[in-house]
Amino acid sequence: MAIALRAVTHSLIVVGVFVAGFGRFVRFVATTARWLLLHPRIWCRWRLLGPQLFSVGVATIPVVAITGAFIGMVLVLESFEQFNAVGQAEKLGGIINVSVTKQIGPVLAAVMVAGRVGCALAAEIGTMRVTEQLDAMRAMAADPIPYLVVPRFVACLVMTPLLTVYSDILGVFGGWFVTVKVSGVSPHEYWNFTEFFIVWWEPISGLIKSVFFGASIGLISCYKGFTCRPGAAGVGRAATEAFVASFLAIIVLNLVLAKLLNDIGRIFIETDIVSPLG
């Protein structure tokens, strides 16, 4: 009886800690949104926004390019034999490119941003917290949110869709290289079936997802930095938690948005296409 009571008490404490932490995160998001919408003159300065746009966007291009290109090639390598066995190898490009532009490209670009940028944001702001730089800003009557959080959030929000476009393009050309140059499929058929399968809603839905992915990465990473524990171990743990939480948010958002966007496309978007596989 005593063991069961302790287990129930421990569970209630864990739930209470989670709810309290989620409440603090919601308040952090609300504060960030207030500064973002009501005080753009403070954060919309190039000396604040420019370095973040470069760090999140330009500096992340190489890893996104390599990831996108190799994912496109790997998808073709893993799928070519199965499609060729049923005489549908010429249609492989269209199917692979739908997957890249609608699902894989946005998710992988966001994961790369979370791994490279999210951890850095959490560690940078966490170091400021540990070294009491945040407290110094508050002592000078300067709220750190518009100066530190909002520019980083905007950079993630803006650059993640652009990186997704870059990842999609490299994934498409990576698939083209293996399909056409390695497997010998006609380039005309590759691009013809790509055009047939991909309507404008597929890449647009991928970009919509990337906007939500970028927003979640920016908010979660900055929040983890603001709430990190003291010491070097606290900063390291904040960086790790930022990536893990961002990755989980990306996976959950991808599921929810996939269902929502598919329903929107089915109801409102004209896609009266007869499948060439039939």
KENUMI-495583 format. One line per 5 residues: number of its first residue (from 1); their letters; for each residue z, y, x of N, C-alpha, C. Coordinates in nm, 2 decimals. Last residue first. Example, Ala and Ser with C-alpha at 12.3 -4.5 7.8 and 13.67 -1.06 7.14 Angstrom:
2	sa	0.71/-0.22/1.28/0.71/-0.11/1.37/0.79/0.00/1.29 | 0.78/-0.57/1.32/0.78/-0.45/1.23/0.78/-0.33/1.32
END
This chain:
278	glpsv	-6.26/0.30/-0.24/-6.27/0.22/-0.36/-6.41/0.17/-0.38 | -6.26/0.47/-0.03/-6.22/0.33/0.00/-6.24/0.24/-0.12 | -6.32/0.72/-0.12/-6.43/0.64/-0.07/-6.39/0.50/-0.03 | -6.19/0.83/-0.43/-6.16/0.77/-0.29/-6.28/0.69/-0.24 | -6.28/1.12/-0.58/-6.29/0.98/-0.59/-6.28/0.92/-0.45
273	idtei	-6.10/1.40/-0.67/-6.17/1.33/-0.56/-6.17/1.18/-0.58 | -5.99/1.65/-0.79/-6.06/1.54/-0.85/-6.16/1.48/-0.75 | -5.78/1.85/-0.76/-5.82/1.75/-0.65/-5.89/1.63/-0.71 | -5.66/2.15/-0.83/-5.77/2.06/-0.86/-5.81/1.97/-0.75 | -5.32/2.19/-0.87/-5.43/2.20/-0.78/-5.54/2.10/-0.82
268	firgi	-5.11/2.14/-1.05/-5.18/2.28/-1.05/-5.30/2.28/-0.96 | -5.03/1.87/-1.03/-5.03/1.94/-1.16/-5.12/2.06/-1.16 | -5.05/1.79/-0.77/-5.10/1.70/-0.87/-5.12/1.78/-1.01 | -4.92/1.99/-0.63/-5.06/1.97/-0.61/-5.12/1.88/-0.72 | -4.66/1.96/-0.73/-4.73/2.09/-0.75/-4.88/2.06/-0.74
263	dnllk	-4.61/1.70/-0.64/-4.61/1.73/-0.78/-4.68/1.86/-0.81 | -4.61/1.76/-0.36/-4.71/1.66/-0.42/-4.72/1.68/-0.57 | -4.40/1.93/-0.34/-4.54/1.98/-0.31/-4.64/1.88/-0.37 | -4.18/1.76/-0.41/-4.21/1.89/-0.48/-4.35/1.93/-0.46 | -4.20/1.55/-0.21/-4.20/1.53/-0.36/-4.24/1.65/-0.44
258	alvln	-4.18/1.71/0.02/-4.30/1.62/0.00/-4.31/1.59/-0.15 | -3.93/1.84/0.00/-4.06/1.92/-0.02/-4.18/1.83/-0.04 | -3.76/1.61/0.03/-3.76/1.69/-0.09/-3.89/1.77/-0.11 | -3.84/1.52/0.29/-3.85/1.43/0.17/-3.85/1.51/0.04 | -3.80/1.74/0.44/-3.93/1.68/0.44/-3.95/1.59/0.32
253	lviia	-3.52/1.78/0.42/-3.62/1.88/0.36/-3.76/1.82/0.35 | -3.44/1.56/0.57/-3.40/1.57/0.42/-3.50/1.67/0.36 | -3.54/1.61/0.82/-3.58/1.49/0.75/-3.55/1.50/0.60 | -3.43/1.86/0.88/-3.57/1.85/0.88/-3.61/1.72/0.80 | -3.16/1.80/0.88/-3.21/1.89/0.78/-3.36/1.88/0.77
248	lfsav	-3.15/1.63/1.10/-3.12/1.57/0.97/-3.17/1.67/0.86 | -3.21/1.82/1.30/-3.30/1.70/1.28/-3.28/1.64/1.14 | -3.00/1.99/1.28/-3.13/2.04/1.25/-3.23/1.93/1.22 | -2.79/1.82/1.36/-2.79/1.88/1.22/-2.93/1.93/1.19 | -2.87/1.77/1.62/-2.85/1.66/1.53/-2.86/1.71/1.39
243	faeta	-2.88/2.03/1.74/-3.00/1.95/1.73/-2.99/1.84/1.63 | -2.61/2.11/1.70/-2.72/2.19/1.65/-2.85/2.11/1.64 | -2.46/1.92/1.84/-2.45/1.93/1.70/-2.57/2.01/1.64 | -2.54/2.00/2.11/-2.57/1.87/2.05/-2.57/1.86/1.90 | -2.43/2.26/2.12/-2.58/2.24/2.14/-2.62/2.10/2.08
238	argvg	-2.16/2.20/2.08/-2.23/2.29/1.98/-2.38/2.27/1.99 | -2.10/2.06/2.31/-2.10/1.99/2.18/-2.17/2.07/2.07 | -2.13/2.26/2.50/-2.22/2.14/2.50/-2.22/2.07/2.37 | -1.93/2.43/2.42/-2.07/2.47/2.42/-2.16/2.36/2.42 | -1.70/2.26/2.46/-1.73/2.31/2.33/-1.88/2.36/2.32
233	aagpr	-1.71/2.22/2.73/-1.73/2.11/2.65/-1.77/2.15/2.50 | -1.65/2.47/2.83/-1.78/2.42/2.85/-1.81/2.30/2.76 | -1.45/2.65/2.58/-1.47/2.58/2.70/-1.62/2.53/2.71 | -1.38/2.63/2.22/-1.36/2.69/2.35/-1.40/2.59/2.47 | -1.64/2.54/1.98/-1.50/2.54/2.03/-1.50/2.60/2.18
228	ctfgk	-1.86/2.74/1.78/-1.83/2.64/1.88/-1.69/2.65/1.93 | -1.96/2.91/1.59/-1.84/2.83/1.55/-1.81/2.73/1.66 | -2.20/3.02/1.68/-2.09/3.11/1.64/-1.96/3.04/1.62 | -2.35/2.79/1.73/-2.31/2.87/1.84/-2.19/2.96/1.80 | -2.39/2.70/1.47/-2.32/2.61/1.56/-2.27/2.69/1.68
223	ycsil	-2.54/2.92/1.37/-2.41/2.89/1.32/-2.33/2.80/1.41 | -2.78/2.89/1.52/-2.69/3.01/1.54/-2.55/2.99/1.48 | -2.86/2.64/1.42/-2.84/2.66/1.56/-2.75/2.78/1.59 | -2.90/2.69/1.14/-2.80/2.59/1.19/-2.77/2.61/1.33 | -3.10/2.90/1.14/-2.96/2.92/1.08/-2.86/2.82/1.14
218	gisag	-3.32/2.78/1.28/-3.26/2.91/1.32/-3.12/2.93/1.27 | -3.36/2.55/1.12/-3.33/2.54/1.27/-3.26/2.66/1.31 | -3.43/2.65/0.87/-3.31/2.57/0.89/-3.27/2.56/1.03 | -3.66/2.79/0.93/-3.54/2.86/0.88/-3.42/2.78/0.90 | -3.83/2.58/1.01/-3.80/2.69/1.10/-3.67/2.76/1.06
213	ffvsk	-3.85/2.44/0.77/-3.80/2.38/0.89/-3.75/2.48/0.99 | -3.97/2.62/0.60/-3.83/2.58/0.57/-3.77/2.51/0.69 | -4.22/2.64/0.73/-4.14/2.76/0.71/-3.99/2.72/0.68 | -4.31/2.38/0.72/-4.27/2.43/0.85/-4.19/2.56/0.84 | -4.38/2.35/0.45/-4.27/2.28/0.50/-4.22/2.34/0.63
208	ilgsi	-4.61/2.52/0.45/-4.49/2.56/0.36/-4.37/2.48/0.41 | -4.77/2.38/0.62/-4.72/2.51/0.66/-4.60/2.55/0.58 | -4.83/2.16/0.45/-4.76/2.14/0.58/-4.70/2.27/0.63 | -4.96/2.28/0.24/-4.83/2.22/0.22/-4.75/2.19/0.35 | -5.19/2.36/0.38/-5.10/2.46/0.33/-4.97/2.40/0.30
203	pewwv	-5.31/2.11/0.45/-5.26/2.19/0.55/-5.16/2.30/0.50 | -5.36/2.03/0.16/-5.28/1.95/0.26/-5.23/2.03/0.38 | -5.51/2.22/0.02/-5.37/2.21/-0.01/-5.29/2.13/0.09 | -5.78/2.20/0.09/-5.70/2.31/0.15/-5.55/2.29/0.12 | -5.84/1.85/0.16/-5.86/1.97/0.09/-5.76/2.08/0.14
198	iffet	-5.95/1.59/0.34/-5.86/1.70/0.35/-5.91/1.82/0.27 | -6.16/1.40/0.30/-6.02/1.37/0.27/-5.93/1.49/0.26 | -6.39/1.53/0.39/-6.38/1.47/0.25/-6.24/1.45/0.21 | -6.34/1.61/0.65/-6.37/1.72/0.55/-6.35/1.66/0.40 | -6.32/1.35/0.75/-6.21/1.45/0.76/-6.22/1.56/0.66
193	fnwye	-6.57/1.26/0.71/-6.47/1.20/0.63/-6.34/1.28/0.64 | -6.71/1.42/0.89/-6.75/1.42/0.75/-6.64/1.37/0.66 | -6.59/1.37/1.14/-6.57/1.50/1.08/-6.61/1.51/0.93 | -6.67/1.10/1.16/-6.53/1.14/1.18/-6.51/1.27/1.11 | -6.95/1.10/1.13/-6.87/1.03/1.03/-6.72/1.08/1.04
188	hpsvg	-7.02/1.24/1.37/-7.06/1.29/1.23/-6.97/1.23/1.13 | -6.93/1.07/1.57/-6.86/1.20/1.55/-6.89/1.26/1.41 | -6.90/0.72/1.51/-6.99/0.84/1.51/-6.91/0.97/1.49 | -6.69/0.54/1.73/-6.72/0.58/1.60/-6.81/0.71/1.60 | -6.59/0.45/1.98/-6.73/0.45/1.95/-6.77/0.48/1.81
183	svkvt	-6.34/0.46/2.09/-6.37/0.35/2.00/-6.51/0.35/1.95 | -6.35/0.68/2.27/-6.30/0.55/2.31/-6.35/0.44/2.22 | -6.47/0.90/2.13/-6.50/0.87/2.27/-6.46/0.73/2.32 | -6.38/0.87/1.86/-6.52/0.89/1.90/-6.55/0.84/2.04 | -6.10/0.81/1.86/-6.19/0.75/1.76/-6.34/0.76/1.81
178	vfwgg	-5.99/0.96/2.07/-5.98/0.81/2.07/-6.08/0.75/1.98 | -6.07/1.22/2.00/-6.11/1.17/2.13/-6.10/1.02/2.13 | -5.97/1.26/1.74/-6.11/1.26/1.76/-6.15/1.19/1.89 | -5.69/1.26/1.79/-5.75/1.15/1.71/-5.90/1.14/1.73 | -5.70/1.51/1.93/-5.65/1.38/2.00/-5.70/1.26/1.92
173	fvgli	-5.78/1.68/1.73/-5.87/1.65/1.84/-5.83/1.53/1.93 | -5.55/1.66/1.56/-5.69/1.63/1.51/-5.78/1.59/1.63 | -5.35/1.75/1.73/-5.35/1.61/1.68/-5.48/1.57/1.63 | -5.43/2.01/1.78/-5.43/1.92/1.89/-5.42/1.77/1.84 | -5.39/2.11/1.52/-5.52/2.11/1.58/-5.53/2.01/1.70
168	dsyvt	-5.12/2.06/1.47/-5.22/2.00/1.39/-5.35/1.99/1.46 | -5.00/2.23/1.67/-4.98/2.08/1.67/-5.08/2.01/1.59 | -5.09/2.48/1.57/-5.13/2.43/1.70/-5.11/2.28/1.72 | -4.95/2.48/1.33/-5.10/2.49/1.33/-5.15/2.44/1.47 | -4.69/2.48/1.43/-4.74/2.36/1.35/-4.89/2.36/1.34
163	llptm	-4.67/2.72/1.55/-4.67/2.60/1.64/-4.71/2.48/1.56 | -4.67/2.87/1.32/-4.78/2.89/1.41/-4.78/2.77/1.51 | -4.43/2.79/1.19/-4.56/2.76/1.13/-4.68/2.77/1.23 | -4.25/2.88/1.40/-4.26/2.74/1.37/-4.39/2.71/1.29 | -4.25/3.16/1.41/-4.32/3.09/1.51/-4.34/2.94/1.48
158	vlcav	-4.10/3.26/1.19/-4.24/3.30/1.21/-4.31/3.20/1.30 | -3.85/3.14/1.21/-3.92/3.14/1.08/-4.07/3.17/1.10 | -3.77/3.19/1.47/-3.79/3.05/1.43/-3.87/3.05/1.30 | -3.76/3.47/1.45/-3.85/3.41/1.55/-3.87/3.27/1.51 | -3.56/3.51/1.26/-3.69/3.55/1.23/-3.79/3.49/1.32
153	frpvv	-3.34/3.40/1.40/-3.38/3.34/1.28/-3.52/3.38/1.24 | -3.33/3.59/1.61/-3.35/3.45/1.64/-3.40/3.37/1.52 | -3.27/3.83/1.47/-3.39/3.82/1.55/-3.42/3.67/1.58 | -3.01/3.74/1.34/-3.13/3.77/1.26/-3.26/3.77/1.35 | -2.82/3.70/1.56/-2.87/3.60/1.47/-3.00/3.63/1.40
148	lypip	-2.79/3.94/1.71/-2.80/3.81/1.77/-2.86/3.71/1.68 | -2.78/4.17/1.55/-2.83/4.18/1.68/-2.86/4.05/1.75 | -2.67/4.10/1.30/-2.81/4.16/1.30/-2.87/4.17/1.44 | -2.42/3.97/1.39/-2.52/3.91/1.31/-2.66/3.97/1.32 | -2.23/4.13/1.53/-2.32/4.05/1.61/-2.44/3.99/1.53
143	daama	-2.15/4.46/1.44/-2.16/4.32/1.39/-2.26/4.24/1.47 | -1.97/4.68/1.61/-2.10/4.63/1.60/-2.10/4.48/1.56 | -1.73/4.79/1.69/-1.77/4.81/1.55/-1.92/4.77/1.54 | -1.63/4.70/1.93/-1.71/4.82/1.93/-1.77/4.86/1.80 | -1.53/4.46/1.85/-1.43/4.56/1.89/-1.50/4.70/1.90
138	rmadl	-1.76/4.31/1.82/-1.69/4.35/1.70/-1.59/4.46/1.73 | -1.83/4.28/2.09/-1.92/4.36/2.00/-1.84/4.40/1.88 | -1.61/4.13/2.18/-1.63/4.27/2.23/-1.72/4.35/2.15 | -1.65/3.90/2.04/-1.53/3.98/2.01/-1.55/4.12/2.06 | -1.88/3.81/2.18/-1.89/3.84/2.04/-1.77/3.93/1.99
133	qetvr	-1.78/3.77/2.43/-1.87/3.88/2.42/-1.89/3.91/2.27 | -1.61/3.56/2.50/-1.55/3.67/2.42/-1.65/3.79/2.41 | -1.70/3.33/2.61/-1.67/3.44/2.71/-1.63/3.57/2.64 | -1.75/3.19/2.38/-1.65/3.14/2.47/-1.60/3.25/2.57 | -1.96/3.34/2.27/-1.83/3.33/2.19/-1.72/3.29/2.29
128	mtgie	-2.16/3.31/2.46/-2.11/3.45/2.42/-1.98/3.44/2.35 | -2.19/3.03/2.44/-2.14/3.09/2.56/-2.09/3.23/2.54 | -2.30/3.02/2.18/-2.17/2.96/2.21/-2.11/3.01/2.33 | -2.55/3.14/2.22/-2.45/3.21/2.14/-2.31/3.16/2.16 | -2.65/2.94/2.40/-2.65/3.08/2.43/-2.54/3.16/2.35
123	aalac	-2.63/2.70/2.25/-2.56/2.72/2.38/-2.55/2.86/2.42 | -2.79/2.76/2.03/-2.65/2.73/2.01/-2.58/2.75/2.14 | -3.04/2.80/2.16/-2.98/2.91/2.08/-2.83/2.88/2.06 | -3.09/2.55/2.28/-3.07/2.67/2.36/-3.00/2.79/2.29 | -3.11/2.39/2.06/-3.00/2.37/2.15/-2.98/2.49/2.24
118	gvrga	-3.35/2.51/1.95/-3.22/2.50/1.87/-3.10/2.48/1.96 | -3.55/2.47/2.14/-3.50/2.60/2.11/-3.37/2.60/2.04 | -3.59/2.19/2.18/-3.60/2.28/2.29/-3.54/2.42/2.26 | -3.53/2.06/1.93/-3.48/2.01/2.06/-3.49/2.11/2.17 | -3.65/2.23/1.74/-3.51/2.20/1.73/-3.45/2.15/1.87
113	vmvaa	-3.92/2.21/1.83/-3.85/2.34/1.82/-3.70/2.32/1.82 | -3.96/1.94/1.79/-3.97/1.99/1.92/-3.90/2.13/1.93 | -3.93/1.93/1.51/-3.83/1.85/1.59/-3.84/1.90/1.74 | -4.15/2.08/1.43/-4.01/2.13/1.40/-3.91/2.06/1.49 | -4.36/1.92/1.52/-4.34/2.05/1.57/-4.20/2.11/1.55
108	lvpgi	-4.31/1.69/1.36/-4.29/1.68/1.50/-4.28/1.82/1.57 | -4.35/1.80/1.10/-4.22/1.74/1.13/-4.20/1.74/1.29 | -4.62/1.90/1.10/-4.51/1.99/1.08/-4.37/1.93/1.12 | -4.76/1.65/1.18/-4.77/1.77/1.25/-4.65/1.86/1.23 | -4.70/1.46/0.97/-4.65/1.44/1.11/-4.65/1.56/1.19
103	qktvs	-4.79/1.58/0.72/-4.66/1.52/0.74/-4.62/1.53/0.89 | -5.04/1.71/0.71/-4.95/1.71/0.59/-4.81/1.67/0.63 | -5.19/1.67/0.94/-5.17/1.80/0.89/-5.07/1.81/0.78 | -5.16/1.38/0.98/-5.12/1.48/1.08/-5.10/1.62/1.02 | -5.26/1.27/0.75/-5.13/1.24/0.79/-5.08/1.34/0.89
98	vniig	-5.53/1.36/0.76/-5.44/1.40/0.65/-5.30/1.38/0.68 | -5.61/1.24/0.99/-5.59/1.38/0.99/-5.52/1.43/0.87 | -5.62/0.97/0.92/-5.53/1.01/1.02/-5.50/1.16/1.02 | -5.82/0.98/0.73/-5.69/0.94/0.69/-5.59/0.98/0.79 | -6.05/1.07/0.88/-6.00/1.15/0.76/-5.85/1.11/0.73
93	glkea	-6.07/0.87/1.07/-6.04/1.01/1.11/-5.99/1.09/1.00 | -6.14/0.63/0.94/-6.01/0.65/1.00/-5.97/0.79/1.03 | -6.39/0.58/0.84/-6.30/0.66/0.76/-6.17/0.69/0.82 | -6.50/0.40/1.02/-6.56/0.54/1.01/-6.47/0.63/0.93 | -6.37/0.16/0.97/-6.33/0.24/1.09/-6.38/0.38/1.08
88	qgvan	-6.38/-0.03/0.77/-6.35/0.11/0.73/-6.32/0.20/0.85 | -6.40/-0.31/0.79/-6.52/-0.23/0.78/-6.50/-0.08/0.74 | -6.17/-0.44/0.83/-6.21/-0.44/0.69/-6.34/-0.34/0.67 | -6.13/-0.41/1.10/-6.14/-0.54/1.05/-6.19/-0.55/0.90 | -6.10/-0.14/1.13/-6.23/-0.20/1.17/-6.24/-0.34/1.12
83	fqefs	-5.84/-0.10/1.05/-5.95/-0.04/0.97/-6.08/-0.10/1.00 | -5.71/-0.25/1.25/-5.69/-0.29/1.11/-5.80/-0.23/1.02 | -5.78/-0.11/1.48/-5.82/-0.26/1.46/-5.81/-0.30/1.32 | -5.68/0.15/1.45/-5.82/0.12/1.45/-5.86/-0.02/1.42 | -5.41/0.20/1.45/-5.47/0.18/1.32/-5.61/0.13/1.33
78	elvlv	-5.32/0.26/1.71/-5.24/0.16/1.63/-5.31/0.12/1.50 | -5.50/0.46/1.79/-5.49/0.33/1.86/-5.42/0.22/1.78 | -5.44/0.67/1.60/-5.57/0.60/1.60/-5.57/0.46/1.67 | -5.18/0.73/1.68/-5.21/0.69/1.55/-5.34/0.61/1.54 | -5.22/0.81/1.95/-5.15/0.69/1.92/-5.17/0.64/1.78
73	mgifa	-5.36/1.06/1.91/-5.42/0.94/1.98/-5.35/0.81/1.95 | -5.17/1.21/1.77/-5.30/1.18/1.71/-5.37/1.06/1.78 | -4.97/1.21/1.97/-4.94/1.15/1.84/-5.08/1.12/1.77 | -5.10/1.36/2.17/-5.07/1.22/2.20/-5.03/1.14/2.07 | -5.12/1.62/2.05/-5.23/1.54/2.10/-5.21/1.40/2.11
68	gtiav	-4.84/1.68/1.99/-4.95/1.67/1.89/-5.07/1.59/1.93 | -4.72/1.68/2.25/-4.67/1.59/2.15/-4.78/1.57/2.04 | -4.86/1.88/2.39/-4.86/1.74/2.44/-4.82/1.64/2.33 | -4.81/2.10/2.23/-4.94/2.06/2.25/-4.95/1.91/2.30 | -4.53/2.12/2.24/-4.59/2.09/2.11/-4.73/2.04/2.13
63	vpita	-4.50/2.18/2.51/-4.44/2.06/2.46/-4.50/2.02/2.32 | -4.65/2.43/2.53/-4.68/2.31/2.61/-4.63/2.18/2.55 | -4.52/2.61/2.34/-4.65/2.56/2.32/-4.68/2.44/2.40 | -4.28/2.73/2.39/-4.27/2.60/2.33/-4.41/2.54/2.31 | -4.32/2.99/2.48/-4.26/2.89/2.57/-4.26/2.75/2.52
58	vgvsf	-4.42/3.11/2.24/-4.50/3.09/2.35/-4.45/2.98/2.45 | -4.18/3.07/2.05/-4.32/3.04/2.03/-4.39/3.01/2.15 | -3.92/3.12/2.15/-3.94/3.02/2.05/-4.08/2.98/2.04 | -3.97/3.32/2.34/-3.89/3.20/2.38/-3.92/3.09/2.28 | -4.12/3.52/2.20/-4.17/3.45/2.32/-4.10/3.32/2.35
53	lqpgl	-3.94/3.59/2.01/-4.07/3.53/1.97/-4.13/3.46/2.09 | -3.73/3.68/2.17/-3.71/3.56/2.09/-3.84/3.50/2.04 | -3.84/3.92/2.29/-3.80/3.80/2.37/-3.78/3.67/2.29 | -3.89/4.07/2.03/-4.00/4.02/2.12/-3.95/3.91/2.21 | -3.65/4.15/1.91/-3.74/4.05/1.85/-3.84/3.99/1.95
48	lrwrc	-3.53/4.34/2.07/-3.45/4.23/2.02/-3.54/4.12/1.97 | -3.73/4.51/2.14/-3.65/4.47/2.25/-3.55/4.35/2.20 | -3.85/4.57/1.89/-3.92/4.48/1.98/-3.83/4.43/2.09 | -3.66/4.55/1.60/-3.69/4.62/1.72/-3.75/4.53/1.82 | -3.52/4.48/1.35/-3.67/4.48/1.37/-3.70/4.58/1.48
43	wirph	-3.25/4.51/1.32/-3.30/4.40/1.39/-3.45/4.40/1.42 | -3.23/4.77/1.19/-3.14/4.73/1.30/-3.20/4.62/1.38 | -3.41/4.80/0.99/-3.42/4.89/1.10/-3.33/4.85/1.22 | -3.34/4.62/0.79/-3.44/4.58/0.88/-3.46/4.67/1.00 | -3.11/4.57/0.60/-3.11/4.65/0.72/-3.21/4.61/0.82
38	lllwr	-3.16/4.39/0.39/-3.11/4.53/0.36/-3.11/4.62/0.48 | -3.25/4.14/0.48/-3.32/4.21/0.38/-3.28/4.36/0.36 | -3.08/4.07/0.70/-3.22/4.06/0.71/-3.29/4.14/0.61 | -2.82/4.11/0.60/-2.87/4.19/0.71/-3.02/4.19/0.72 | -2.83/3.91/0.40/-2.80/4.05/0.37/-2.85/4.14/0.48
33	attav	-2.87/3.67/0.55/-2.98/3.72/0.45/-2.95/3.87/0.41 | -2.63/3.66/0.69/-2.76/3.68/0.76/-2.87/3.73/0.67 | -2.45/3.62/0.48/-2.44/3.74/0.56/-2.57/3.77/0.64 | -2.54/3.37/0.38/-2.55/3.49/0.30/-2.54/3.62/0.38 | -2.49/3.21/0.61/-2.63/3.23/0.56/-2.64/3.35/0.47
28	frvfr	-2.21/3.23/0.61/-2.29/3.27/0.73/-2.43/3.30/0.69 | -2.15/3.11/0.37/-2.12/3.25/0.39/-2.19/3.31/0.51 | -2.24/2.85/0.43/-2.31/2.93/0.32/-2.28/3.07/0.33 | -2.06/2.79/0.63/-2.20/2.79/0.66/-2.28/2.87/0.55 | -1.82/2.78/0.49/-1.84/2.88/0.60/-1.99/2.90/0.63
23	gfgav	-1.88/2.56/0.32/-1.86/2.69/0.26/-1.87/2.80/0.37 | -1.90/2.36/0.51/-2.02/2.39/0.43/-2.00/2.53/0.37 | -1.63/2.35/0.59/-1.73/2.39/0.68/-1.86/2.43/0.61 | -1.51/2.27/0.35/-1.47/2.40/0.40/-1.58/2.45/0.50 | -1.63/2.02/0.32/-1.65/2.12/0.21/-1.62/2.26/0.27
18	fvgvv	-1.52/1.89/0.55/-1.67/1.90/0.53/-1.70/2.02/0.43 | -1.25/1.90/0.50/-1.30/1.96/0.62/-1.45/1.99/0.60 | -1.24/1.74/0.26/-1.20/1.88/0.26/-1.25/1.96/0.38 | -1.32/1.49/0.36/-1.40/1.56/0.26/-1.37/1.71/0.26 | -1.11/1.44/0.54/-1.25/1.45/0.59/-1.34/1.53/0.49
13	ilsht	-0.90/1.43/0.36/-0.90/1.53/0.46/-1.04/1.55/0.52 | -0.97/1.21/0.20/-0.96/1.34/0.14/-0.96/1.45/0.24 | -0.95/1.01/0.40/-1.08/1.04/0.34/-1.08/1.18/0.27 | -0.68/1.02/0.46/-0.77/1.05/0.56/-0.91/1.09/0.50 | -0.58/0.93/0.21/-0.55/1.07/0.26/-0.64/1.11/0.36
8	varla	-0.68/0.67/0.20/-0.72/0.77/0.10/-0.70/0.91/0.14 | -0.55/0.57/0.42/-0.69/0.57/0.42/-0.74/0.67/0.32 | -0.28/0.59/0.34/-0.33/0.66/0.45/-0.48/0.67/0.46 | -0.29/0.41/0.12/-0.26/0.55/0.10/-0.30/0.64/0.21 | -0.34/0.17/0.25/-0.44/0.22/0.16/-0.42/0.37/0.13
3	iam	-0.10/0.15/0.40/-0.23/0.16/0.47/-0.34/0.22/0.38 | 0.08/0.12/0.19/0.09/0.24/0.28/-0.04/0.26/0.35 | 0.00/-0.12/0.08/0.00/0.00/0.00/0.00/0.13/0.09
END
